[in-house]
Amino acid sequence: MEENNNVQTTKQKMVRMAQFIFLFCMSGVIAGIGSSFYDCKSGEIIRNTIMVFLGTGVVIFALVASELYDLYFYKNKGRYGKFILFYLSGLILALLFPLIPVGGWPFLVIFVLLSLFSNSICGLIAGSVCLMLSIMLENGGGYQEFFLYFLSGLVGIMVFSRLNTEFKVGLPIFISLVCLAVCLLAGTVLNANGNVTISHFTVIGINIMISLILLLIILKVFSNTMIHKYSEKYMEINDPECPLLVQLKELSKDEYYHAVHTAYLGDKIAKKLGLNERAIKACGYYHRIGILKGENTWENIDKICKEYRIPPDARMALKEYVDPEQDSLSKEATVVLFTDCIVTSITKLFKKDPKAELNYEKIIDTIFNNKMESGELLKSDISIAQLRKMRKIFSEEKLYYDFLR
């Protein structure tokens, strides 16, 4: 298994290197050939090509550094296909923008798009390279136009950098468009030399309308491909009547109800701690699903996950929780660890005496103390504050534990 992982890692590195080489070469080709269509001297064409080469090199460095230091927000780590496509498309558009008035360049959209499919710093650098190419080709353009679009792009990147599953984009869109309008109006006043006409405001208005429409389209695509990519699948597998759980119920009702209780409590903890509730709920349902194929080993669970196309987040949490070879434990897997242990402990006590009056708070304190003293949490990402909050939430669920009788 270790050899297979090494081979897979080597292949991934080779693919990544090929992607970066392609990105670097194509960016220079686009800049060079595109510049030749304008009335550029040979020195200017060489300048544009070299500057884009250098800028793309910085972009690649930022992508690699972000991967090393885990700076990606939306699980873009190691996934550069879409970013490369959008970056090269941005360079091609940058060649076309000088054909229209400077105030009509929709660079806000390019900055936001590139950041969504990489991260803030990579999007900022990549967007700046595209903007730089347009400015170098625009006869009337200069540093003022660069900084106006750079500033509006920076604001756009910042307000869209932390979208979650609720995907509330109304305020970020409003803030970014207002900033764009202010920057464009300031640029118009500065460059008009007192000759401000209605046409200047018309160009700005068209730019804002186009940017709004493009942002809505981009955010819709981003939501479907990144934020809510597995929404339908999670709705299917996190249903107690899911065919896979029905099979578990037919095999063992005890295991089925244990999974239901674990998923319920795990989901409640996840919402209070702000964790990935869908992955935790799925992990609660399927952490014992391996028994459908015999023993509850990671190999059996992994086969079922692949067969039923369980989303990657849930699979990772399951692997961390079930596979003894894992040397790390995510917060999601840690929540399932405690939830499973508490449900198991209380269920066993009720099996011995269904009418017993249990001290739930004492049981929970004992479980938490044992886990901490055993050193099992040393490999967990969860914080002490989150552990305390989780213990408090478990202690408040006294009424629910009666359902375990």
Disulfide bonds with the S-S distance in Angstrom:
none
